[in-house]
Amino acid sequence: ARSARVMAAFVARRAMSTMTKKPHLYYMSAWFCPFAHRATLALEHHGDHLTYEWIEALGWEKRKATGASHEKGASLATEHENWYHFKAPELMKHNPLGMVPTLVSEATYLEDDSRGPRKPPVRESLVAIEFVDELVNGGDAPIMPSCPYERARARVAADVVNKQICSKYYHVLVRQDANEQREGFEALLKGIEAFGGELVGPAGGSFFGGATSPGLVDYALFPWAHRIPVFEHYRGADFAIPKNTPNLARYHDWLDAMHALPHVKKTCPPWDDYLAHIGRYADGSARSKVANAVRDGRDAHQYDDEKDDTSH
C-alpha cells in the first residue's frame, strides 16, 4: 500500500511537472534586425514564463549583384561594395523564405515526438509578438488587451506604425536622392506625431493608450524608434526627431520610458556595431528584400518574396 501511495505521488508530481513546464522555443534571429527585435521584446517580456535558444540566422557576405536589385553583375562603387544576406541552414529548413524572426517548437526543431506534437513554425514579426503572449496565456503582464475591441484597436495601430513609421525608416536610408530622403523623413515624422497622440488614456501610463506596461503597438514600433538616431549620423542633424509639439514630446517621453525597462534595454544591439551595419543601407550597397523594394520605389512593407529575392 505504501509503495502504491509513493508511486501515486510520483505520478502526480510528474504530471504537475509536465503541466507547469515552461515552453521552450528555438528562435532564429539576427542581432541587427529590427523585425526580429520585435520577437525578442516579446520573449523577454515573458521571460519568467518561457525559455528560448537564440540561433543567429542571418549575416552579410560580398558577392556579385543579382538581377533582383540592379543589372546582373553590375558593380556599385561604395565603401561596402555589394552586400547580401547569407542565411543559416536551420532558418531555410523551417522558413524557406529565409526571414527572421522564426520561432520553432522543441518537438519540431528536434524532430522528437516525445517532446509533444510537432507544430508549424511561427513567422512574421507582429504575429510572433501575439503568439508569444498567447503561448504563456498573457503571463503576469499581458501584451494584448483582454477586451476584443481593444485588441482590434491595437492590431490596427500596429499596422499603421509599421507602414507609416517603420517602413519610412528605410526610405530615409536606402534612397540616395536628398529630396527623396527628406520626403521619407517628413512622412515618418507625421507618423510619429500621430503615434504621440495615442499615448494618452484613462490609466495614465506611459505606453500606447496610456497603458502602464508595453503592448503590441509599443513593441511594434520600439525597434525602429531606438534606431532612428542613425539618421543624424548618416543624413545630418536636421534629421533628428524634434520635441516641438505636444505629441512629439510625448513620443520622446515614451521612448525614455521604454529604454528605462530592464527587459527592453537588454535587447538593444550595441550602438556602434549597429551604426556600422546600417551603413550598408545608408550608402545603398545592402541587398536585402526590404532594401530592394525601397530601391525599386516601393515601401519596405511592400517587398515581394520572389521579385526582391537575393538568394540566386
ChimeraX commands (.cxc) that place a marker at each C-alpha (Angstrom):
marker #1 position 0.00,0.00,0.00 radius 0.5
marker #1 position 2.85,2.33,0.88 radius 0.5
marker #1 position 4.56,1.66,-2.46 radius 0.5
marker #1 position 1.28,2.38,-4.24 radius 0.5
marker #1 position 0.98,5.70,-2.42 radius 0.5
marker #1 position 4.58,6.56,-3.27 radius 0.5
marker #1 position 4.01,5.68,-6.92 radius 0.5
marker #1 position 0.80,7.72,-6.98 radius 0.5
marker #1 position 2.64,10.70,-5.50 radius 0.5
marker #1 position 5.44,10.30,-8.09 radius 0.5
marker #1 position 2.95,10.17,-10.94 radius 0.5
marker #1 position 1.17,13.24,-9.57 radius 0.5
marker #1 position 4.45,15.16,-9.28 radius 0.5
marker #1 position 5.45,14.14,-12.79 radius 0.5
marker #1 position 2.07,15.24,-14.13 radius 0.5
marker #1 position 2.37,18.54,-12.30 radius 0.5
marker #1 position 5.89,18.99,-13.67 radius 0.5
marker #1 position 4.63,18.34,-17.19 radius 0.5
marker #1 position 1.77,20.76,-16.70 radius 0.5
marker #1 position 3.99,23.53,-15.34 radius 0.5
marker #1 position 6.99,23.06,-17.64 radius 0.5
marker #1 position 7.86,26.30,-19.35 radius 0.5
marker #1 position 7.55,26.32,-23.14 radius 0.5
marker #1 position 10.91,26.22,-24.88 radius 0.5
marker #1 position 11.43,27.77,-28.31 radius 0.5
marker #1 position 14.19,27.76,-30.88 radius 0.5
marker #1 position 14.46,31.35,-32.04 radius 0.5
marker #1 position 16.03,32.11,-35.41 radius 0.5
marker #1 position 17.02,35.75,-35.31 radius 0.5
marker #1 position 19.61,38.33,-36.31 radius 0.5
marker #1 position 21.15,40.73,-33.83 radius 0.5
marker #1 position 20.82,43.73,-36.16 radius 0.5
marker #1 position 17.28,43.13,-37.46 radius 0.5
marker #1 position 14.51,45.35,-36.07 radius 0.5
marker #1 position 11.85,42.92,-37.29 radius 0.5
marker #1 position 13.41,40.16,-35.20 radius 0.5
marker #1 position 13.83,42.66,-32.35 radius 0.5
marker #1 position 10.04,42.69,-32.05 radius 0.5
marker #1 position 10.00,38.99,-31.21 radius 0.5
marker #1 position 12.93,39.39,-28.80 radius 0.5
marker #1 position 10.99,42.03,-26.90 radius 0.5
marker #1 position 8.00,39.72,-26.53 radius 0.5
marker #1 position 10.21,36.82,-25.44 radius 0.5
marker #1 position 11.94,38.94,-22.81 radius 0.5
marker #1 position 8.64,40.47,-21.70 radius 0.5
marker #1 position 7.53,36.95,-20.77 radius 0.5
marker #1 position 10.97,35.72,-19.78 radius 0.5
marker #1 position 9.69,34.27,-16.50 radius 0.5
marker #1 position 7.23,32.05,-18.35 radius 0.5
marker #1 position 9.27,30.53,-21.19 radius 0.5
marker #1 position 12.79,29.75,-22.33 radius 0.5
marker #1 position 14.36,30.05,-25.74 radius 0.5
marker #1 position 17.55,29.31,-27.63 radius 0.5
marker #1 position 18.83,32.06,-29.91 radius 0.5
marker #1 position 20.14,30.94,-33.30 radius 0.5
marker #1 position 21.92,33.69,-35.20 radius 0.5
marker #1 position 20.48,33.04,-38.65 radius 0.5
marker #1 position 21.43,36.00,-40.87 radius 0.5
marker #1 position 24.72,37.59,-41.79 radius 0.5
marker #1 position 26.39,39.52,-44.59 radius 0.5
marker #1 position 28.65,38.46,-47.44 radius 0.5
marker #1 position 30.01,40.09,-50.57 radius 0.5
marker #1 position 29.10,38.59,-53.92 radius 0.5
marker #1 position 28.14,39.63,-57.42 radius 0.5
marker #1 position 24.92,41.54,-57.92 radius 0.5
marker #1 position 21.69,39.67,-58.59 radius 0.5
marker #1 position 19.08,40.79,-61.04 radius 0.5
marker #1 position 16.68,41.45,-58.21 radius 0.5
marker #1 position 18.14,44.84,-57.37 radius 0.5
marker #1 position 20.03,46.06,-60.41 radius 0.5
marker #1 position 21.59,44.86,-63.61 radius 0.5
marker #1 position 23.06,41.40,-63.02 radius 0.5
marker #1 position 26.80,41.55,-62.49 radius 0.5
marker #1 position 26.90,45.35,-62.36 radius 0.5
marker #1 position 29.36,46.92,-59.93 radius 0.5
marker #1 position 28.45,49.53,-57.35 radius 0.5
marker #1 position 31.14,51.98,-56.25 radius 0.5
marker #1 position 30.54,52.17,-52.49 radius 0.5
marker #1 position 32.71,51.54,-49.47 radius 0.5
marker #1 position 30.94,48.25,-48.84 radius 0.5
marker #1 position 30.61,47.16,-52.49 radius 0.5
marker #1 position 27.59,44.85,-52.76 radius 0.5
marker #1 position 26.39,43.07,-49.62 radius 0.5
marker #1 position 23.91,40.20,-49.44 radius 0.5
marker #1 position 22.44,38.18,-46.63 radius 0.5
marker #1 position 23.61,34.65,-46.05 radius 0.5
marker #1 position 21.05,32.54,-44.26 radius 0.5
marker #1 position 21.64,29.71,-41.81 radius 0.5
marker #1 position 20.55,26.20,-42.91 radius 0.5
marker #1 position 18.29,25.93,-39.86 radius 0.5
marker #1 position 16.43,29.04,-40.96 radius 0.5
marker #1 position 15.95,27.84,-44.53 radius 0.5
marker #1 position 14.74,24.46,-43.26 radius 0.5
marker #1 position 11.99,25.95,-41.11 radius 0.5
marker #1 position 11.27,29.06,-43.15 radius 0.5
marker #1 position 12.17,28.67,-46.85 radius 0.5
marker #1 position 11.59,32.40,-47.34 radius 0.5
marker #1 position 14.63,32.96,-45.15 radius 0.5
marker #1 position 13.09,35.66,-42.97 radius 0.5
marker #1 position 13.54,36.39,-39.29 radius 0.5
marker #1 position 12.06,36.13,-36.77 radius 0.5
marker #1 position 11.16,32.45,-37.00 radius 0.5
marker #1 position 10.09,30.59,-33.85 radius 0.5
marker #1 position 10.09,26.79,-33.71 radius 0.5
marker #1 position 8.82,24.42,-31.03 radius 0.5
marker #1 position 11.10,21.83,-29.40 radius 0.5
marker #1 position 9.36,18.87,-30.98 radius 0.5
marker #1 position 9.53,20.39,-34.44 radius 0.5
marker #1 position 13.12,21.63,-34.22 radius 0.5
marker #1 position 14.49,18.42,-32.72 radius 0.5
marker #1 position 12.14,16.18,-34.72 radius 0.5
marker #1 position 11.35,14.47,-31.43 radius 0.5
marker #1 position 7.74,13.40,-30.86 radius 0.5
marker #1 position 8.46,12.63,-27.21 radius 0.5
marker #1 position 8.55,16.37,-26.63 radius 0.5
marker #1 position 5.00,16.84,-27.82 radius 0.5
marker #1 position 3.18,17.28,-31.10 radius 0.5
marker #1 position 5.11,18.93,-33.90 radius 0.5
marker #1 position 3.84,22.42,-34.60 radius 0.5
marker #1 position 4.31,24.68,-37.63 radius 0.5
marker #1 position 6.99,27.37,-37.32 radius 0.5
marker #1 position 5.81,30.86,-36.40 radius 0.5
marker #1 position 6.80,33.60,-38.84 radius 0.5
marker #1 position 6.21,37.34,-39.27 radius 0.5
marker #1 position 7.23,39.76,-36.54 radius 0.5
marker #1 position 3.84,41.13,-35.48 radius 0.5
marker #1 position 2.38,37.62,-35.45 radius 0.5
marker #1 position 5.32,36.49,-33.30 radius 0.5
marker #1 position 4.52,39.09,-30.62 radius 0.5
marker #1 position 0.94,37.88,-30.31 radius 0.5
marker #1 position 2.00,34.23,-30.47 radius 0.5
marker #1 position 4.41,34.57,-27.55 radius 0.5
marker #1 position 1.74,36.30,-25.49 radius 0.5
marker #1 position -0.79,33.56,-26.26 radius 0.5
marker #1 position 1.73,30.78,-25.62 radius 0.5
marker #1 position 2.06,31.84,-21.97 radius 0.5
marker #1 position -1.58,32.90,-21.60 radius 0.5
marker #1 position -0.55,36.51,-21.07 radius 0.5
marker #1 position 1.89,35.73,-18.28 radius 0.5
marker #1 position 1.90,38.26,-15.44 radius 0.5
marker #1 position 1.52,41.31,-17.69 radius 0.5
marker #1 position -0.33,40.52,-20.94 radius 0.5
marker #1 position 0.93,42.17,-24.11 radius 0.5
marker #1 position -2.50,42.02,-25.72 radius 0.5
marker #1 position -5.57,43.64,-24.11 radius 0.5
marker #1 position -8.24,41.36,-22.69 radius 0.5
marker #1 position -11.01,43.34,-24.41 radius 0.5
marker #1 position -11.61,42.19,-28.02 radius 0.5
marker #1 position -12.34,45.77,-29.08 radius 0.5
marker #1 position -9.05,46.97,-27.62 radius 0.5
marker #1 position -7.21,44.06,-29.23 radius 0.5
marker #1 position -8.65,45.07,-32.59 radius 0.5
marker #1 position -7.57,48.67,-31.98 radius 0.5
marker #1 position -4.04,47.54,-31.11 radius 0.5
marker #1 position -3.73,45.42,-34.25 radius 0.5
marker #1 position -4.81,48.27,-36.47 radius 0.5
marker #1 position -2.48,50.71,-34.71 radius 0.5
marker #1 position 0.46,48.30,-35.02 radius 0.5
marker #1 position -0.19,48.01,-38.74 radius 0.5
marker #1 position -0.32,51.80,-39.02 radius 0.5
marker #1 position 3.02,52.39,-37.28 radius 0.5
marker #1 position 4.54,49.59,-39.34 radius 0.5
marker #1 position 3.56,51.33,-42.58 radius 0.5
marker #1 position 3.84,54.99,-41.57 radius 0.5
marker #1 position 6.99,54.89,-39.43 radius 0.5
marker #1 position 8.92,51.63,-39.69 radius 0.5
marker #1 position 8.76,51.41,-43.48 radius 0.5
marker #1 position 9.75,55.04,-43.91 radius 0.5
marker #1 position 12.91,54.42,-41.88 radius 0.5
marker #1 position 14.31,52.58,-44.88 radius 0.5
marker #1 position 13.17,55.29,-47.28 radius 0.5
marker #1 position 15.41,57.78,-45.48 radius 0.5
marker #1 position 18.38,55.43,-45.63 radius 0.5
marker #1 position 18.14,53.45,-48.87 radius 0.5
marker #1 position 17.04,56.20,-51.25 radius 0.5
marker #1 position 20.12,58.14,-52.34 radius 0.5
marker #1 position 18.43,61.31,-53.61 radius 0.5
marker #1 position 18.41,64.05,-50.95 radius 0.5
marker #1 position 14.88,65.18,-51.78 radius 0.5
marker #1 position 13.56,61.62,-51.53 radius 0.5
marker #1 position 15.33,61.16,-48.20 radius 0.5
marker #1 position 13.68,64.29,-46.86 radius 0.5
marker #1 position 10.31,63.20,-48.20 radius 0.5
marker #1 position 10.65,59.90,-46.35 radius 0.5
marker #1 position 11.64,61.66,-43.14 radius 0.5
marker #1 position 8.69,64.04,-43.24 radius 0.5
marker #1 position 6.33,61.10,-43.75 radius 0.5
marker #1 position 7.94,59.28,-40.83 radius 0.5
marker #1 position 7.68,62.40,-38.66 radius 0.5
marker #1 position 3.99,62.68,-39.47 radius 0.5
marker #1 position 3.53,59.09,-38.33 radius 0.5
marker #1 position 5.38,59.74,-35.07 radius 0.5
marker #1 position 3.23,62.83,-34.46 radius 0.5
marker #1 position 0.11,60.69,-34.81 radius 0.5
marker #1 position 1.55,57.97,-32.58 radius 0.5
marker #1 position 2.29,60.55,-29.89 radius 0.5
marker #1 position -1.39,61.44,-29.86 radius 0.5
marker #1 position -2.21,57.81,-28.98 radius 0.5
marker #1 position -0.07,57.81,-25.84 radius 0.5
marker #1 position -2.82,59.03,-23.56 radius 0.5
marker #1 position -5.53,57.08,-21.82 radius 0.5
marker #1 position -7.50,56.64,-18.61 radius 0.5
marker #1 position -4.81,54.55,-16.87 radius 0.5
marker #1 position -2.33,57.41,-17.17 radius 0.5
marker #1 position 0.60,55.21,-18.14 radius 0.5
marker #1 position 3.47,55.98,-20.47 radius 0.5
marker #1 position 2.66,53.47,-23.20 radius 0.5
marker #1 position 0.22,53.16,-26.08 radius 0.5
marker #1 position -3.30,54.05,-24.98 radius 0.5
marker #1 position -1.98,55.24,-21.62 radius 0.5
marker #1 position -1.20,51.67,-20.56 radius 0.5
marker #1 position 1.11,51.04,-17.62 radius 0.5
marker #1 position 3.11,48.32,-19.41 radius 0.5
marker #1 position 4.09,47.92,-23.07 radius 0.5
marker #1 position 1.78,46.21,-25.51 radius 0.5
marker #1 position 1.67,45.20,-29.15 radius 0.5
marker #1 position 1.96,48.72,-30.57 radius 0.5
marker #1 position 4.86,49.67,-28.30 radius 0.5
marker #1 position 6.79,46.57,-29.29 radius 0.5
marker #1 position 5.89,47.03,-32.95 radius 0.5
marker #1 position 7.48,50.49,-33.03 radius 0.5
marker #1 position 10.30,50.41,-30.50 radius 0.5
marker #1 position 12.96,48.60,-32.58 radius 0.5
marker #1 position 12.81,51.39,-35.16 radius 0.5
marker #1 position 12.39,54.19,-32.63 radius 0.5
marker #1 position 15.57,53.01,-30.94 radius 0.5
marker #1 position 17.41,53.05,-34.30 radius 0.5
marker #1 position 16.09,56.34,-35.74 radius 0.5
marker #1 position 19.03,58.37,-34.30 radius 0.5
marker #1 position 21.23,56.79,-37.00 radius 0.5
marker #1 position 19.67,59.40,-39.29 radius 0.5
marker #1 position 21.72,62.12,-37.61 radius 0.5
marker #1 position 24.93,60.23,-38.33 radius 0.5
marker #1 position 24.18,59.43,-41.97 radius 0.5
marker #1 position 21.81,62.22,-43.02 radius 0.5
marker #1 position 22.62,65.15,-40.71 radius 0.5
marker #1 position 21.35,66.93,-37.60 radius 0.5
marker #1 position 18.20,68.15,-39.32 radius 0.5
marker #1 position 17.03,64.52,-39.45 radius 0.5
marker #1 position 16.67,64.36,-35.66 radius 0.5
marker #1 position 13.15,63.94,-34.23 radius 0.5
marker #1 position 12.19,67.30,-32.68 radius 0.5
marker #1 position 10.23,67.89,-29.48 radius 0.5
marker #1 position 8.40,70.99,-30.72 radius 0.5
marker #1 position 4.83,69.72,-30.42 radius 0.5
marker #1 position 3.00,68.06,-27.50 radius 0.5
marker #1 position 2.71,64.79,-29.40 radius 0.5
marker #1 position 6.40,64.72,-30.33 radius 0.5
marker #1 position 7.30,65.48,-26.72 radius 0.5
marker #1 position 5.09,62.54,-25.65 radius 0.5
marker #1 position 6.92,60.34,-28.16 radius 0.5
marker #1 position 10.27,61.19,-26.58 radius 0.5
marker #1 position 8.87,60.54,-23.09 radius 0.5
marker #1 position 7.55,57.18,-24.34 radius 0.5
marker #1 position 10.96,56.29,-25.80 radius 0.5
marker #1 position 12.64,57.16,-22.50 radius 0.5
marker #1 position 10.10,55.02,-20.64 radius 0.5
marker #1 position 10.76,52.08,-22.96 radius 0.5
marker #1 position 14.54,52.37,-22.56 radius 0.5
marker #1 position 14.10,52.50,-18.78 radius 0.5
marker #1 position 12.63,48.99,-18.70 radius 0.5
marker #1 position 15.41,46.45,-17.95 radius 0.5
marker #1 position 13.88,43.74,-20.13 radius 0.5
marker #1 position 13.73,46.20,-23.04 radius 0.5
marker #1 position 17.15,47.78,-22.56 radius 0.5
marker #1 position 18.89,44.39,-22.59 radius 0.5
marker #1 position 17.53,43.65,-26.09 radius 0.5
marker #1 position 19.11,46.68,-27.79 radius 0.5
marker #1 position 22.06,45.96,-30.09 radius 0.5
marker #1 position 25.46,47.58,-29.41 radius 0.5
marker #1 position 25.15,51.04,-30.90 radius 0.5
marker #1 position 28.49,51.30,-32.69 radius 0.5
marker #1 position 28.05,47.85,-34.21 radius 0.5
marker #1 position 24.58,48.71,-35.43 radius 0.5
marker #1 position 25.75,52.04,-36.81 radius 0.5
marker #1 position 28.36,50.22,-38.90 radius 0.5
marker #1 position 25.82,47.63,-40.01 radius 0.5
marker #1 position 23.21,50.14,-41.18 radius 0.5
marker #1 position 25.83,51.94,-43.23 radius 0.5
marker #1 position 25.23,49.26,-45.87 radius 0.5
marker #1 position 21.72,50.66,-46.24 radius 0.5
marker #1 position 22.71,54.29,-45.96 radius 0.5
marker #1 position 25.19,54.08,-48.85 radius 0.5
marker #1 position 22.90,51.95,-51.00 radius 0.5
marker #1 position 25.03,48.80,-51.02 radius 0.5
marker #1 position 22.77,46.49,-48.98 radius 0.5
marker #1 position 20.94,43.85,-50.97 radius 0.5
marker #1 position 18.02,42.51,-48.93 radius 0.5
marker #1 position 14.36,42.09,-49.75 radius 0.5
marker #1 position 13.48,45.27,-47.87 radius 0.5
marker #1 position 16.32,47.29,-49.42 radius 0.5
marker #1 position 15.48,46.04,-52.90 radius 0.5
marker #1 position 11.82,47.03,-52.53 radius 0.5
marker #1 position 12.70,50.56,-51.37 radius 0.5
marker #1 position 15.30,50.93,-54.10 radius 0.5
marker #1 position 12.59,49.97,-56.57 radius 0.5
marker #1 position 10.32,52.79,-55.35 radius 0.5
marker #1 position 8.08,50.76,-53.06 radius 0.5
marker #1 position 7.71,50.93,-49.29 radius 0.5
marker #1 position 9.62,48.43,-47.16 radius 0.5
marker #1 position 6.46,46.54,-46.17 radius 0.5
marker #1 position 5.67,46.05,-49.85 radius 0.5
marker #1 position 8.63,43.75,-50.53 radius 0.5
marker #1 position 7.96,40.76,-52.75 radius 0.5
marker #1 position 9.45,37.39,-51.81 radius 0.5
marker #1 position 10.13,36.49,-55.44 radius 0.5
marker #1 position 10.88,39.83,-57.09 radius 0.5
marker #1 position 13.16,41.02,-54.30 radius 0.5
marker #1 position 14.84,37.70,-53.57 radius 0.5
marker #1 position 18.64,37.86,-53.37 radius 0.5
marker #1 position 19.43,34.16,-52.88 radius 0.5
marker #1 position 20.21,33.40,-56.51 radius 0.5
marker link #1:1,2 radius 0.2
marker link #1:2,3 radius 0.2
marker link #1:3,4 radius 0.2
marker link #1:4,5 radius 0.2
marker link #1:5,6 radius 0.2
marker link #1:6,7 radius 0.2
marker link #1:7,8 radius 0.2
marker link #1:8,9 radius 0.2
marker link #1:9,10 radius 0.2
marker link #1:10,11 radius 0.2
marker link #1:11,12 radius 0.2
marker link #1:12,13 radius 0.2
marker link #1:13,14 radius 0.2
marker link #1:14,15 radius 0.2
marker link #1:15,16 radius 0.2
marker link #1:16,17 radius 0.2
marker link #1:17,18 radius 0.2
marker link #1:18,19 radius 0.2
marker link #1:19,20 radius 0.2
marker link #1:20,21 radius 0.2
marker link #1:21,22 radius 0.2
marker link #1:22,23 radius 0.2
marker link #1:23,24 radius 0.2
marker link #1:24,25 radius 0.2
marker link #1:25,26 radius 0.2
marker link #1:26,27 radius 0.2
marker link #1:27,28 radius 0.2
marker link #1:28,29 radius 0.2
marker link #1:29,30 radius 0.2
marker link #1:30,31 radius 0.2
marker link #1:31,32 radius 0.2
marker link #1:32,33 radius 0.2
marker link #1:33,34 radius 0.2
marker link #1:34,35 radius 0.2
marker link #1:35,36 radius 0.2
marker link #1:36,37 radius 0.2
marker link #1:37,38 radius 0.2
marker link #1:38,39 radius 0.2
marker link #1:39,40 radius 0.2
marker link #1:40,41 radius 0.2
marker link #1:41,42 radius 0.2
marker link #1:42,43 radius 0.2
marker link #1:43,44 radius 0.2
marker link #1:44,45 radius 0.2
marker link #1:45,46 radius 0.2
marker link #1:46,47 radius 0.2
marker link #1:47,48 radius 0.2
marker link #1:48,49 radius 0.2
marker link #1:49,50 radius 0.2
marker link #1:50,51 radius 0.2
marker link #1:51,52 radius 0.2
marker link #1:52,53 radius 0.2
marker link #1:53,54 radius 0.2
marker link #1:54,55 radius 0.2
marker link #1:55,56 radius 0.2
marker link #1:56,57 radius 0.2
marker link #1:57,58 radius 0.2
marker link #1:58,59 radius 0.2
marker link #1:59,60 radius 0.2
marker link #1:60,61 radius 0.2
marker link #1:61,62 radius 0.2
marker link #1:62,63 radius 0.2
marker link #1:63,64 radius 0.2
marker link #1:64,65 radius 0.2
marker link #1:65,66 radius 0.2
marker link #1:66,67 radius 0.2
marker link #1:67,68 radius 0.2
marker link #1:68,69 radius 0.2
marker link #1:69,70 radius 0.2
marker link #1:70,71 radius 0.2
marker link #1:71,72 radius 0.2
marker link #1:72,73 radius 0.2
marker link #1:73,74 radius 0.2
marker link #1:74,75 radius 0.2
marker link #1:75,76 radius 0.2
marker link #1:76,77 radius 0.2
marker link #1:77,78 radius 0.2
marker link #1:78,79 radius 0.2
marker link #1:79,80 radius 0.2
marker link #1:80,81 radius 0.2
marker link #1:81,82 radius 0.2
marker link #1:82,83 radius 0.2
marker link #1:83,84 radius 0.2
marker link #1:84,85 radius 0.2
marker link #1:85,86 radius 0.2
marker link #1:86,87 radius 0.2
marker link #1:87,88 radius 0.2
marker link #1:88,89 radius 0.2
marker link #1:89,90 radius 0.2
marker link #1:90,91 radius 0.2
marker link #1:91,92 radius 0.2
marker link #1:92,93 radius 0.2
marker link #1:93,94 radius 0.2
marker link #1:94,95 radius 0.2
marker link #1:95,96 radius 0.2
marker link #1:96,97 radius 0.2
marker link #1:97,98 radius 0.2
marker link #1:98,99 radius 0.2
marker link #1:99,100 radius 0.2
marker link #1:100,101 radius 0.2
marker link #1:101,102 radius 0.2
marker link #1:102,103 radius 0.2
marker link #1:103,104 radius 0.2
marker link #1:104,105 radius 0.2
marker link #1:105,106 radius 0.2
marker link #1:106,107 radius 0.2
marker link #1:107,108 radius 0.2
marker link #1:108,109 radius 0.2
marker link #1:109,110 radius 0.2
marker link #1:110,111 radius 0.2
marker link #1:111,112 radius 0.2
marker link #1:112,113 radius 0.2
marker link #1:113,114 radius 0.2
marker link #1:114,115 radius 0.2
marker link #1:115,116 radius 0.2
marker link #1:116,117 radius 0.2
marker link #1:117,118 radius 0.2
marker link #1:118,119 radius 0.2
marker link #1:119,120 radius 0.2
marker link #1:120,121 radius 0.2
marker link #1:121,122 radius 0.2
marker link #1:122,123 radius 0.2
marker link #1:123,124 radius 0.2
marker link #1:124,125 radius 0.2
marker link #1:125,126 radius 0.2
marker link #1:126,127 radius 0.2
marker link #1:127,128 radius 0.2
marker link #1:128,129 radius 0.2
marker link #1:129,130 radius 0.2
marker link #1:130,131 radius 0.2
marker link #1:131,132 radius 0.2
marker link #1:132,133 radius 0.2
marker link #1:133,134 radius 0.2
marker link #1:134,135 radius 0.2
marker link #1:135,136 radius 0.2
marker link #1:136,137 radius 0.2
marker link #1:137,138 radius 0.2
marker link #1:138,139 radius 0.2
marker link #1:139,140 radius 0.2
marker link #1:140,141 radius 0.2
marker link #1:141,142 radius 0.2
marker link #1:142,143 radius 0.2
marker link #1:143,144 radius 0.2
marker link #1:144,145 radius 0.2
marker link #1:145,146 radius 0.2
marker link #1:146,147 radius 0.2
marker link #1:147,148 radius 0.2
marker link #1:148,149 radius 0.2
marker link #1:149,150 radius 0.2
marker link #1:150,151 radius 0.2
marker link #1:151,152 radius 0.2
marker link #1:152,153 radius 0.2
marker link #1:153,154 radius 0.2
marker link #1:154,155 radius 0.2
marker link #1:155,156 radius 0.2
marker link #1:156,157 radius 0.2
marker link #1:157,158 radius 0.2
marker link #1:158,159 radius 0.2
marker link #1:159,160 radius 0.2
marker link #1:160,161 radius 0.2
marker link #1:161,162 radius 0.2
marker link #1:162,163 radius 0.2
marker link #1:163,164 radius 0.2
marker link #1:164,165 radius 0.2
marker link #1:165,166 radius 0.2
marker link #1:166,167 radius 0.2
marker link #1:167,168 radius 0.2
marker link #1:168,169 radius 0.2
marker link #1:169,170 radius 0.2
marker link #1:170,171 radius 0.2
marker link #1:171,172 radius 0.2
marker link #1:172,173 radius 0.2
marker link #1:173,174 radius 0.2
marker link #1:174,175 radius 0.2
marker link #1:175,176 radius 0.2
marker link #1:176,177 radius 0.2
marker link #1:177,178 radius 0.2
marker link #1:178,179 radius 0.2
marker link #1:179,180 radius 0.2
marker link #1:180,181 radius 0.2
marker link #1:181,182 radius 0.2
marker link #1:182,183 radius 0.2
marker link #1:183,184 radius 0.2
marker link #1:184,185 radius 0.2
marker link #1:185,186 radius 0.2
marker link #1:186,187 radius 0.2
marker link #1:187,188 radius 0.2
marker link #1:188,189 radius 0.2
marker link #1:189,190 radius 0.2
marker link #1:190,191 radius 0.2
marker link #1:191,192 radius 0.2
marker link #1:192,193 radius 0.2
marker link #1:193,194 radius 0.2
marker link #1:194,195 radius 0.2
marker link #1:195,196 radius 0.2
marker link #1:196,197 radius 0.2
marker link #1:197,198 radius 0.2
marker link #1:198,199 radius 0.2
marker link #1:199,200 radius 0.2
marker link #1:200,201 radius 0.2
marker link #1:201,202 radius 0.2
marker link #1:202,203 radius 0.2
marker link #1:203,204 radius 0.2
marker link #1:204,205 radius 0.2
marker link #1:205,206 radius 0.2
marker link #1:206,207 radius 0.2
marker link #1:207,208 radius 0.2
marker link #1:208,209 radius 0.2
marker link #1:209,210 radius 0.2
marker link #1:210,211 radius 0.2
marker link #1:211,212 radius 0.2
marker link #1:212,213 radius 0.2
marker link #1:213,214 radius 0.2
marker link #1:214,215 radius 0.2
marker link #1:215,216 radius 0.2
marker link #1:216,217 radius 0.2
marker link #1:217,218 radius 0.2
marker link #1:218,219 radius 0.2
marker link #1:219,220 radius 0.2
marker link #1:220,221 radius 0.2
marker link #1:221,222 radius 0.2
marker link #1:222,223 radius 0.2
marker link #1:223,224 radius 0.2
marker link #1:224,225 radius 0.2
marker link #1:225,226 radius 0.2
marker link #1:226,227 radius 0.2
marker link #1:227,228 radius 0.2
marker link #1:228,229 radius 0.2
marker link #1:229,230 radius 0.2
marker link #1:230,231 radius 0.2
marker link #1:231,232 radius 0.2
marker link #1:232,233 radius 0.2
marker link #1:233,234 radius 0.2
marker link #1:234,235 radius 0.2
marker link #1:235,236 radius 0.2
marker link #1:236,237 radius 0.2
marker link #1:237,238 radius 0.2
marker link #1:238,239 radius 0.2
marker link #1:239,240 radius 0.2
marker link #1:240,241 radius 0.2
marker link #1:241,242 radius 0.2
marker link #1:242,243 radius 0.2
marker link #1:243,244 radius 0.2
marker link #1:244,245 radius 0.2
marker link #1:245,246 radius 0.2
marker link #1:246,247 radius 0.2
marker link #1:247,248 radius 0.2
marker link #1:248,249 radius 0.2
marker link #1:249,250 radius 0.2
marker link #1:250,251 radius 0.2
marker link #1:251,252 radius 0.2
marker link #1:252,253 radius 0.2
marker link #1:253,254 radius 0.2
marker link #1:254,255 radius 0.2
marker link #1:255,256 radius 0.2
marker link #1:256,257 radius 0.2
marker link #1:257,258 radius 0.2
marker link #1:258,259 radius 0.2
marker link #1:259,260 radius 0.2
marker link #1:260,261 radius 0.2
marker link #1:261,262 radius 0.2
marker link #1:262,263 radius 0.2
marker link #1:263,264 radius 0.2
marker link #1:264,265 radius 0.2
marker link #1:265,266 radius 0.2
marker link #1:266,267 radius 0.2
marker link #1:267,268 radius 0.2
marker link #1:268,269 radius 0.2
marker link #1:269,270 radius 0.2
marker link #1:270,271 radius 0.2
marker link #1:271,272 radius 0.2
marker link #1:272,273 radius 0.2
marker link #1:273,274 radius 0.2
marker link #1:274,275 radius 0.2
marker link #1:275,276 radius 0.2
marker link #1:276,277 radius 0.2
marker link #1:277,278 radius 0.2
marker link #1:278,279 radius 0.2
marker link #1:279,280 radius 0.2
marker link #1:280,281 radius 0.2
marker link #1:281,282 radius 0.2
marker link #1:282,283 radius 0.2
marker link #1:283,284 radius 0.2
marker link #1:284,285 radius 0.2
marker link #1:285,286 radius 0.2
marker link #1:286,287 radius 0.2
marker link #1:287,288 radius 0.2
marker link #1:288,289 radius 0.2
marker link #1:289,290 radius 0.2
marker link #1:290,291 radius 0.2
marker link #1:291,292 radius 0.2
marker link #1:292,293 radius 0.2
marker link #1:293,294 radius 0.2
marker link #1:294,295 radius 0.2
marker link #1:295,296 radius 0.2
marker link #1:296,297 radius 0.2
marker link #1:297,298 radius 0.2
marker link #1:298,299 radius 0.2
marker link #1:299,300 radius 0.2
marker link #1:300,301 radius 0.2
marker link #1:301,302 radius 0.2
marker link #1:302,303 radius 0.2
marker link #1:303,304 radius 0.2
marker link #1:304,305 radius 0.2
marker link #1:305,306 radius 0.2
marker link #1:306,307 radius 0.2
marker link #1:307,308 radius 0.2
marker link #1:308,309 radius 0.2
marker link #1:309,310 radius 0.2
marker link #1:310,311 radius 0.2
marker link #1:311,312 radius 0.2
view
